[in-house]
Amino acid sequence: MPTITKSNIEYDKRSLSDKVLLKLYYNMLKPRLIEEKMLILLRQGKISKWFSGIGQEAISVGVTMA
């Protein structure tokens, strides 16, 4: 069974305002919600194919907001 370890990643968000952080969050949330809905439709047989990009939201958001 895998063990849970504490992440050693440190984030320095001092240069980002709360407004920018919220915009980043909302921009990542929308594609995630679409992904989850599409996977539900796929499991229900309402669509035939879907490539899931779950976990990749930050890449597209980071590139477009840079």
C-alpha positions, -999 to +999 in steps of 0.1 A: +000+000+000+014+034-010+024+058+018+015+095+018+044+118+021+045+155+027+053+175-004+086+195-003+073+219-030+072+255-018+051+282-035+059+318-036+027+336-044+037+370-030+039+385-064+004+374-073-027+392-061-057+375-048-076+385-079-050+368-102-050+337-080-088+335-082-087+340-120-061+311-123-083+289-102-115+296-121-097+292-154-086+257-143-119+248-128-140+252-160-121+227-181-121+202-152-159+204-149-162+198-187-138+168-184-159+153-156-191+158-175-177+143-207-165+112-188-200+107-173-214+109-208-188+084-220-197+060-193-234+064-201-227+055-237-239+089-249-206+097-266-183+071-282-148+085-276-132+111-253-096+117-245-094+128-209-070+156-201-077+156-164-047+168-146-035+189-175-055+220-168-027+241-154-006+237-186-032+254-209-041+280-183-005+288-175+004+292-211-026+314-220-022+336-189+015+341-191 
